[in-house]
Amino acid sequence: MARTGTHIRVEVDDPDPHTLPVIRRAGAEDEQGRGMSLLDALVCRWGVEHGGEGKTVWCELDGT
């Protein structure tokens, strides 16, 4: 986690370089599948950076 100007950036490393995060619709009875939808609704922006042995999924929150 780091402050970058007016945003707070959060990064999570993932050793799997192939599977990318997907925003999907979870059904009312589903017990999983809501994480990326929640993230997308709450942050200013998010993305994926590839490098080395895996990838980094990051998001930026409004820090003001």
Backbone atoms as SQL, in Angstrom:
CREATE TABLE atoms (id INTEGER PRIMARY KEY, chain TEXT, resi INTEGER, resn TEXT, atom TEXT, x REAL, y REAL, z REAL);
INSERT INTO atoms VALUES
  (1, 'A', 1, 'MET', 'N', 0.856, -1.150, 0.000),
  (2, 'A', 1, 'MET', 'CA', 0.000, 0.000, 0.000),
  (3, 'A', 1, 'MET', 'C', 0.910, 1.223, 0.000),
  (4, 'A', 2, 'ALA', 'N', 0.542, 2.201, -0.836),
  (5, 'A', 2, 'ALA', 'CA', 1.329, 3.431, -0.919),
  (6, 'A', 2, 'ALA', 'C', 0.429, 4.591, -1.320),
  (7, 'A', 3, 'ARG', 'N', 0.784, 5.762, -0.863),
  (8, 'A', 3, 'ARG', 'CA', 0.061, 6.971, -1.266),
  (9, 'A', 3, 'ARG', 'C', 0.758, 7.528, -2.501),
  (10, 'A', 4, 'THR', 'N', -0.021, 7.794, -3.553),
  (11, 'A', 4, 'THR', 'CA', 0.517, 8.366, -4.785),
  (12, 'A', 4, 'THR', 'C', -0.293, 9.613, -5.110),
  (13, 'A', 5, 'GLY', 'N', 0.199, 10.769, -4.715),
  (14, 'A', 5, 'GLY', 'CA', -0.552, 12.005, -4.932),
  (15, 'A', 5, 'GLY', 'C', -1.823, 12.008, -4.107),
  (16, 'A', 6, 'THR', 'N', -2.973, 12.043, -4.779),
  (17, 'A', 6, 'THR', 'CA', -4.258, 12.069, -4.075),
  (18, 'A', 6, 'THR', 'C', -4.896, 10.693, -3.976),
  (19, 'A', 7, 'HIS', 'N', -4.163, 9.639, -4.333),
  (20, 'A', 7, 'HIS', 'CA', -4.713, 8.283, -4.307),
  (21, 'A', 7, 'HIS', 'C', -3.918, 7.378, -3.372),
  (22, 'A', 8, 'ILE', 'N', -4.572, 6.334, -2.922),
  (23, 'A', 8, 'ILE', 'CA', -3.924, 5.268, -2.166),
  (24, 'A', 8, 'ILE', 'C', -3.907, 4.051, -3.073),
  (25, 'A', 9, 'ARG', 'N', -2.719, 3.521, -3.324),
  (26, 'A', 9, 'ARG', 'CA', -2.563, 2.384, -4.227),
  (27, 'A', 9, 'ARG', 'C', -2.327, 1.120, -3.407),
  (28, 'A', 10, 'VAL', 'N', -3.087, 0.079, -3.717),
  (29, 'A', 10, 'VAL', 'CA', -2.963, -1.222, -3.073),
  (30, 'A', 10, 'VAL', 'C', -2.566, -2.224, -4.144),
  (31, 'A', 11, 'GLU', 'N', -1.534, -3.032, -3.871),
  (32, 'A', 11, 'GLU', 'CA', -1.070, -4.034, -4.823),
  (33, 'A', 11, 'GLU', 'C', -1.067, -5.405, -4.166),
  (34, 'A', 12, 'VAL', 'N', -1.468, -6.416, -4.938),
  (35, 'A', 12, 'VAL', 'CA', -1.453, -7.801, -4.474),
  (36, 'A', 12, 'VAL', 'C', -0.723, -8.622, -5.527),
  (37, 'A', 13, 'ASP', 'N', 0.341, -9.318, -5.119),
  (38, 'A', 13, 'ASP', 'CA', 1.085, -10.174, -6.038),
  (39, 'A', 13, 'ASP', 'C', 0.418, -11.533, -6.143),
  (40, 'A', 14, 'ASP', 'N', 0.410, -12.070, -7.364),
  (41, 'A', 14, 'ASP', 'CA', -0.182, -13.378, -7.647),
  (42, 'A', 14, 'ASP', 'C', 0.823, -14.153, -8.494),
  (43, 'A', 15, 'PRO', 'N', 1.250, -15.347, -8.048),
  (44, 'A', 15, 'PRO', 'CA', 2.253, -16.095, -8.801),
  (45, 'A', 15, 'PRO', 'C', 1.744, -16.668, -10.123),
  (46, 'A', 16, 'ASP', 'N', 0.433, -16.698, -10.344),
  (47, 'A', 16, 'ASP', 'CA', -0.126, -17.243, -11.585),
  (48, 'A', 16, 'ASP', 'C', -0.153, -16.152, -12.656),
  (49, 'A', 17, 'PRO', 'N', 0.714, -16.249, -13.688),
  (50, 'A', 17, 'PRO', 'CA', 0.759, -15.198, -14.702),
  (51, 'A', 17, 'PRO', 'C', -0.349, -15.298, -15.744),
  (52, 'A', 18, 'HIS', 'N', -1.110, -16.383, -15.749),
  (53, 'A', 18, 'HIS', 'CA', -2.045, -16.644, -16.846),
  (54, 'A', 18, 'HIS', 'C', -3.493, -16.269, -16.543),
  (55, 'A', 19, 'THR', 'N', -3.980, -16.555, -15.354),
  (56, 'A', 19, 'THR', 'CA', -5.379, -16.302, -15.021),
  (57, 'A', 19, 'THR', 'C', -5.559, -14.842, -14.638),
  (58, 'A', 20, 'LEU', 'N', -6.411, -14.152, -15.387),
  (59, 'A', 20, 'LEU', 'CA', -6.652, -12.732, -15.124),
  (60, 'A', 20, 'LEU', 'C', -7.936, -12.540, -14.327),
  (61, 'A', 21, 'PRO', 'N', -8.009, -11.487, -13.510),
  (62, 'A', 21, 'PRO', 'CA', -9.240, -11.215, -12.778),
  (63, 'A', 21, 'PRO', 'C', -10.370, -10.863, -13.742),
  (64, 'A', 22, 'VAL', 'N', -11.571, -11.304, -13.406),
  (65, 'A', 22, 'VAL', 'CA', -12.739, -11.094, -14.261),
  (66, 'A', 22, 'VAL', 'C', -13.878, -10.545, -13.413),
  (67, 'A', 23, 'ILE', 'N', -14.536, -9.514, -13.918),
  (68, 'A', 23, 'ILE', 'CA', -15.748, -9.013, -13.265),
  (69, 'A', 23, 'ILE', 'C', -16.902, -9.839, -13.803),
  (70, 'A', 24, 'ARG', 'N', -17.617, -10.509, -12.909),
  (71, 'A', 24, 'ARG', 'CA', -18.747, -11.328, -13.352),
  (72, 'A', 24, 'ARG', 'C', -19.936, -11.093, -12.444),
  (73, 'A', 25, 'ARG', 'N', -21.085, -11.489, -12.932),
  (74, 'A', 25, 'ARG', 'CA', -22.315, -11.369, -12.142),
  (75, 'A', 25, 'ARG', 'C', -22.518, -12.638, -11.344),
  (76, 'A', 26, 'ALA', 'N', -22.567, -12.502, -10.055),
  (77, 'A', 26, 'ALA', 'CA', -22.853, -13.644, -9.196),
  (78, 'A', 26, 'ALA', 'C', -24.355, -13.702, -8.966),
  (79, 'A', 27, 'GLY', 'N', -24.886, -14.905, -8.969),
  (80, 'A', 27, 'GLY', 'CA', -26.300, -15.086, -8.681),
  (81, 'A', 27, 'GLY', 'C', -26.587, -14.866, -7.204),
  (82, 'A', 28, 'ALA', 'N', -27.828, -14.669, -6.866),
  (83, 'A', 28, 'ALA', 'CA', -28.226, -14.394, -5.484),
  (84, 'A', 28, 'ALA', 'C', -27.823, -15.514, -4.532),
  (85, 'A', 29, 'GLU', 'N', -27.775, -16.743, -5.014),
  (86, 'A', 29, 'GLU', 'CA', -27.433, -17.887, -4.169),
  (87, 'A', 29, 'GLU', 'C', -25.959, -18.277, -4.256),
  (88, 'A', 30, 'ASP', 'N', -25.186, -17.641, -5.136),
  (89, 'A', 30, 'ASP', 'CA', -23.764, -17.974, -5.279),
  (90, 'A', 30, 'ASP', 'C', -23.000, -17.584, -4.020),
  (91, 'A', 31, 'GLU', 'N', -22.051, -18.433, -3.629),
  (92, 'A', 31, 'GLU', 'CA', -21.243, -18.169, -2.448),
  (93, 'A', 31, 'GLU', 'C', -19.890, -17.567, -2.797),
  (94, 'A', 32, 'GLN', 'N', -19.631, -17.337, -4.055),
  (95, 'A', 32, 'GLN', 'CA', -18.378, -16.719, -4.487),
  (96, 'A', 32, 'GLN', 'C', -18.617, -15.944, -5.773),
  (97, 'A', 33, 'GLY', 'N', -17.596, -15.209, -6.228),
  (98, 'A', 33, 'GLY', 'CA', -17.705, -14.507, -7.492),
  (99, 'A', 33, 'GLY', 'C', -18.063, -13.041, -7.402),
  (100, 'A', 34, 'ARG', 'N', -17.966, -12.453, -6.209),
  (101, 'A', 34, 'ARG', 'CA', -18.332, -11.045, -6.055),
  (102, 'A', 34, 'ARG', 'C', -17.140, -10.115, -5.850),
  (103, 'A', 35, 'GLY', 'N', -15.972, -10.662, -5.622),
  (104, 'A', 35, 'GLY', 'CA', -14.803, -9.857, -5.255),
  (105, 'A', 35, 'GLY', 'C', -14.450, -8.764, -6.234),
  (106, 'A', 36, 'MET', 'N', -14.309, -9.094, -7.499),
  (107, 'A', 36, 'MET', 'CA', -13.907, -8.092, -8.484),
  (108, 'A', 36, 'MET', 'C', -15.026, -7.089, -8.748),
  (109, 'A', 37, 'SER', 'N', -16.276, -7.513, -8.647),
  (110, 'A', 37, 'SER', 'CA', -17.393, -6.570, -8.804),
  (111, 'A', 37, 'SER', 'C', -17.388, -5.543, -7.678),
  (112, 'A', 38, 'LEU', 'N', -17.130, -5.997, -6.454),
  (113, 'A', 38, 'LEU', 'CA', -17.036, -5.076, -5.317),
  (114, 'A', 38, 'LEU', 'C', -15.858, -4.128, -5.490),
  (115, 'A', 39, 'LEU', 'N', -14.716, -4.681, -5.872),
  (116, 'A', 39, 'LEU', 'CA', -13.538, -3.859, -6.086),
  (117, 'A', 39, 'LEU', 'C', -13.812, -2.791, -7.138),
  (118, 'A', 40, 'ASP', 'N', -14.389, -3.185, -8.263),
  (119, 'A', 40, 'ASP', 'CA', -14.672, -2.257, -9.358),
  (120, 'A', 40, 'ASP', 'C', -15.618, -1.139, -8.919),
  (121, 'A', 41, 'ALA', 'N', -16.558, -1.455, -8.036),
  (122, 'A', 41, 'ALA', 'CA', -17.524, -0.458, -7.570),
  (123, 'A', 41, 'ALA', 'C', -16.917, 0.525, -6.566),
  (124, 'A', 42, 'LEU', 'N', -15.879, 0.106, -5.844),
  (125, 'A', 42, 'LEU', 'CA', -15.354, 0.914, -4.748),
  (126, 'A', 42, 'LEU', 'C', -14.113, 1.737, -5.074),
  (127, 'A', 43, 'VAL', 'N', -13.366, 1.366, -6.103),
  (128, 'A', 43, 'VAL', 'CA', -12.097, 2.037, -6.375),
  (129, 'A', 43, 'VAL', 'C', -12.198, 2.983, -7.567),
  (130, 'A', 44, 'CYS', 'N', -11.226, 3.882, -7.666),
  (131, 'A', 44, 'CYS', 'CA', -11.170, 4.811, -8.804),
  (132, 'A', 44, 'CYS', 'C', -10.791, 4.078, -10.082),
  (133, 'A', 45, 'ARG', 'N', -9.825, 3.172, -9.956),
  (134, 'A', 45, 'ARG', 'CA', -9.397, 2.360, -11.096),
  (135, 'A', 45, 'ARG', 'C', -8.603, 1.175, -10.584),
  (136, 'A', 46, 'TRP', 'N', -8.468, 0.167, -11.442),
  (137, 'A', 46, 'TRP', 'CA', -7.686, -1.007, -11.092),
  (138, 'A', 46, 'TRP', 'C', -7.107, -1.604, -12.364),
  (139, 'A', 47, 'GLY', 'N', -6.114, -2.470, -12.195),
  (140, 'A', 47, 'GLY', 'CA', -5.499, -3.081, -13.360),
  (141, 'A', 47, 'GLY', 'C', -4.574, -4.213, -12.969),
  (142, 'A', 48, 'VAL', 'N', -3.883, -4.737, -13.983),
  (143, 'A', 48, 'VAL', 'CA', -2.972, -5.863, -13.810),
  (144, 'A', 48, 'VAL', 'C', -1.658, -5.518, -14.494),
  (145, 'A', 49, 'GLU', 'N', -0.550, -5.798, -13.821),
  (146, 'A', 49, 'GLU', 'CA', 0.778, -5.633, -14.402),
  (147, 'A', 49, 'GLU', 'C', 1.466, -6.989, -14.394),
  (148, 'A', 50, 'HIS', 'N', 2.010, -7.384, -15.534),
  (149, 'A', 50, 'HIS', 'CA', 2.735, -8.649, -15.640),
  (150, 'A', 50, 'HIS', 'C', 4.223, -8.392, -15.457),
  (151, 'A', 51, 'GLY', 'N', 4.884, -9.351, -14.864),
  (152, 'A', 51, 'GLY', 'CA', 6.325, -9.222, -14.700),
  (153, 'A', 51, 'GLY', 'C', 6.890, -10.377, -13.906),
  (154, 'A', 52, 'GLY', 'N', 8.112, -10.734, -14.213),
  (155, 'A', 52, 'GLY', 'CA', 8.785, -11.791, -13.470),
  (156, 'A', 52, 'GLY', 'C', 8.045, -13.112, -13.539),
  (157, 'A', 53, 'GLU', 'N', 7.732, -13.652, -12.387),
  (158, 'A', 53, 'GLU', 'CA', 7.121, -14.979, -12.283),
  (159, 'A', 53, 'GLU', 'C', 5.609, -14.956, -12.138),
  (160, 'A', 54, 'GLY', 'N', 4.975, -13.818, -12.268),
  (161, 'A', 54, 'GLY', 'CA', 3.528, -13.768, -12.067),
  (162, 'A', 54, 'GLY', 'C', 2.954, -12.439, -12.503),
  (163, 'A', 55, 'LYS', 'N', 2.033, -11.939, -11.690),
  (164, 'A', 55, 'LYS', 'CA', 1.394, -10.661, -12.002),
  (165, 'A', 55, 'LYS', 'C', 1.097, -9.924, -10.703),
  (166, 'A', 56, 'THR', 'N', 0.828, -8.634, -10.836),
  (167, 'A', 56, 'THR', 'CA', 0.409, -7.804, -9.713),
  (168, 'A', 56, 'THR', 'C', -0.938, -7.197, -10.065),
  (169, 'A', 57, 'VAL', 'N', -1.929, -7.418, -9.223),
  (170, 'A', 57, 'VAL', 'CA', -3.239, -6.793, -9.385),
  (171, 'A', 57, 'VAL', 'C', -3.240, -5.587, -8.451),
  (172, 'A', 58, 'TRP', 'N', -3.607, -4.425, -8.982),
  (173, 'A', 58, 'TRP', 'CA', -3.551, -3.197, -8.203),
  (174, 'A', 58, 'TRP', 'C', -4.865, -2.436, -8.300),
  (175, 'A', 59, 'CYS', 'N', -5.086, -1.568, -7.332),
  (176, 'A', 59, 'CYS', 'CA', -6.232, -0.661, -7.383),
  (177, 'A', 59, 'CYS', 'C', -5.835, 0.647, -6.725),
  (178, 'A', 60, 'GLU', 'N', -6.554, 1.701, -7.087),
  (179, 'A', 60, 'GLU', 'CA', -6.325, 3.010, -6.490),
  (180, 'A', 60, 'GLU', 'C', -7.630, 3.538, -5.901),
  (181, 'A', 61, 'LEU', 'N', -7.542, 3.960, -4.646),
  (182, 'A', 61, 'LEU', 'CA', -8.668, 4.547, -3.922),
  (183, 'A', 61, 'LEU', 'C', -8.448, 6.044, -3.802),
  (184, 'A', 62, 'ASP', 'N', -9.523, 6.799, -3.759),
  (185, 'A', 62, 'ASP', 'CA', -9.428, 8.237, -3.550),
  (186, 'A', 62, 'ASP', 'C', -8.916, 8.484, -2.139),
  (187, 'A', 63, 'GLY', 'N', -7.804, 9.163, -2.017),
  (188, 'A', 63, 'GLY', 'CA', -7.193, 9.399, -0.719),
  (189, 'A', 63, 'GLY', 'C', -7.453, 10.774, -0.151),
  (190, 'A', 64, 'THR', 'N', -8.374, 11.523, -0.767),
  (191, 'A', 64, 'THR', 'CA', -8.634, 12.874, -0.261),
  (192, 'A', 64, 'THR', 'C', -9.708, 12.870, 0.796);
